[in-house]
Structures are given as C-alpha cells and as structure tokens.
C-alpha cells in the first residue's frame, strides 16, 4: 500500500498496541508498505480488523498533527 494512506509510524503504533493480539510485520518496499497480520492463538477473531481501525485512527491523528 502507498505510505500516504497509512504512514509507517501509524502502522508501528498500531503494531505496538496490538502486540499481544497479533503478530505484525511491516516492510517498506519499492512499491510501498507491505503489512502482514497474524492473530495470535486465543485472540478474538476480529483482532486483525481492529488493528486496521487503530492504524486508521493513528494515521488521522498523525495527519491532523501535521496540519496543526
């Protein structure tokens, strides 16, 4: 995905927040960012979706901080 959609720092914040629920790897490549999410055994089935919600909020907060 392009980094302008989800800044890498927002993805790192989400990965840190969800480290007990999901194994997340974030790699930067020539075409953008590659994110792999694997829910950890025993985590709720919606953990990966909640990760993306958290990452979206973190991206918005980061963008609003950049504006202000």
C-alpha positions as CSV (number, residue, x, y, z in Angstrom):
1,X,0.0,0.0,0.0
2,X,1.2,3.5,-0.6
3,X,2.6,5.2,2.5
4,X,0.4,8.3,2.1
5,X,-2.6,6.1,3.0
6,X,-1.2,4.7,6.2
7,X,2.1,6.4,7.3
8,X,4.6,3.8,8.6
9,X,4.7,5.5,12.0
10,X,0.9,5.0,12.4
11,X,1.3,1.3,11.5
12,X,4.1,0.9,14.0
13,X,1.9,2.5,16.7
14,X,-0.9,0.0,15.9
15,X,1.6,-2.9,15.9
16,X,2.8,-1.9,19.3
17,X,-0.7,-1.5,20.6
18,X,-1.8,-4.9,19.3
19,X,1.4,-6.9,20.0
20,X,-0.4,-9.2,22.5
21,X,-3.2,-9.9,20.0
22,X,-1.5,-10.0,16.6
23,X,1.9,-10.8,15.1
24,X,2.5,-7.9,12.7
25,X,5.4,-7.4,10.3
26,X,5.8,-4.1,8.4
27,X,8.2,-3.9,5.5
28,X,8.9,-1.0,3.2
29,X,9.4,-1.9,-0.4
30,X,9.8,-0.1,-3.7
31,X,6.1,0.0,-4.3
32,X,5.0,1.0,-0.8
33,X,4.5,-0.8,2.5
34,X,3.7,-4.5,3.0
35,X,1.9,-5.4,6.2
36,X,1.3,-8.9,7.4
37,X,-1.0,-9.5,10.3
38,X,-1.5,-12.9,12.0
39,X,-3.8,-13.1,15.0
40,X,-2.2,-14.9,17.9
41,X,-3.9,-18.0,19.2
42,X,-6.7,-17.1,21.6
43,X,-7.1,-13.6,20.4
44,X,-10.6,-12.5,19.2
45,X,-11.4,-13.3,15.6
46,X,-11.8,-9.6,14.8
47,X,-8.3,-8.6,16.1
48,X,-6.9,-8.0,12.6
49,X,-9.8,-5.8,11.7
50,X,-9.4,-3.8,15.0
51,X,-5.7,-3.4,14.2
52,X,-6.7,-1.6,10.9
53,X,-9.2,0.6,12.8
54,X,-6.5,1.5,15.3
55,X,-4.0,2.2,12.4
56,X,-6.5,4.4,10.6
57,X,-7.1,6.5,13.8
58,X,-3.4,6.8,14.3
59,X,-2.9,7.9,10.7
60,X,-5.7,10.5,11.1
61,X,-4.2,11.8,14.4
62,X,-0.8,12.0,12.7
63,X,-2.2,13.9,9.7
64,X,-4.1,16.3,12.0
65,X,-0.9,16.9,14.0
66,X,1.0,17.6,10.7
67,X,-1.6,20.2,9.8
68,X,-1.8,22.0,13.1
